[in-house]
Amino acid sequence: MDGGDEGVVVAPMGDESMCSNGGAVDDPRRPPASSGKAAAGGGEQMDLEAYVALYTGRTRVSRLLFIAERCGNEGMQLEALRMAHDEIKKGEDSHLYREVIAKIGGRLGPLYALDQTWVDMVDRRAEARKEKLENELNSYKTNLIKESIRMGFNDLADFFYAHGQLGDAFKNYVRTRDYCTSSKHISQMCLNVILVSIELGQFMHVSNYVSKAEQAPEQVDPITHSKLRCAAGLAYMETKKYKLAARKFLETGPELGSNYTDVIAQQDVATYGGLCALASFDRTELKVSFMPVIFSPTLEFHSMYTNYYSFLCQNKVIDNINFRNFLELVPEVRELINDFYASRYASCLEYLENLKPNLLLDIHLHDHVETLYTDIRHKAIIQYTHPFISVDLHTMAGAFKTSVAGLEKELEALITDDKIQARIDSHNKILYARHADQRNATFQRVLQTGVEFERDVRSMLMRANLIKQESILRAARKL
């Protein structure tokens, strides 16, 4: 923050210095106008074609129908329904087709009226296909060939999934488990069950089958590993365990690419992971603050230390090389994370407000937007007040683009919840901090850091010696 702001008295603190806060003055890096979805109550329309192009399979239709239901803009609603109609007619889900036709209600003209001929043709073909698959499965069961039975259940589940019968698809995918003969089969079975469970909104099953896939005897390939991380992140986010969700999204590797677009896009990984991290991570967890310089007498130790630092970066947000690749796809999220870390709260909150209409139309994130935004704002307020003995509420209100009365209510709630150790002078509109003995607290943190560093160095030295003496038992690593 800017220590020279009027009414703010800077106190010497043991924490790292805060950067200049863009809230009190005009920030030359103004957030660009948010492109994408329209506001939930109206506003500029999004490019629906560009948005749905990020996804494939049933989730494309599900997202279009969700936008049509939530957008509050008739023009966008009809466009989403039209695109959903066209997408459905490429498949074989006649039940979902009837639902979309009912929602259109004749508002798109005769070309988008009920095509009974198509429905009858699809239903007849589906009935014949189902009978054929069931006969084949019964034949496989008679012959007692495990691989054929597994493939029979899998084909039948694929059929039910394509026709929107998700409950039957789930049951048949689960039944393939007894006939899996390799780790690859188990992983594929788990991914199939996870896919259907996400469509059904059964995230308890998602968590269970992510665990089953991770417990496979052999290590899964990088693409499957990334898919499982994303699925676990969605499950944790659904249960409001935002810190665990952020960890999973941060662990997602670049191998994900466009290999999981029937569930999630790369842009979603950046958005979900970034917002969950901001709402739940401490400031020190956002970025590795330093890397001590060690003059090592051995090359092995230097390599071990470098690997250890790389491991630390993987658990952060800003320094995470893999996650940075996802953030590059969503510049607004990347900038708001950097602004939050650099204490440019006005810019950070403006980015959040620009993104909010988009996020309210996201099929997975919409229920969590208000909670995440409240947590992020509260963390920003706490972080703003932390280095100071006293803060002028007028200056602080300007930094957070709010009124003094509104800010005072927010501070009262945080003080009541014991998240800020301070008291408010309502007459002079000044916040006075009640800090503990900062000198003693700083010494304690330094000593604790020294103990942890010594422990880590000893562990690395021991491992380096074990490797040197070839005393390491190498085994297949499990996730």
Disulfide bonds with the S-S distance in Angstrom:
none
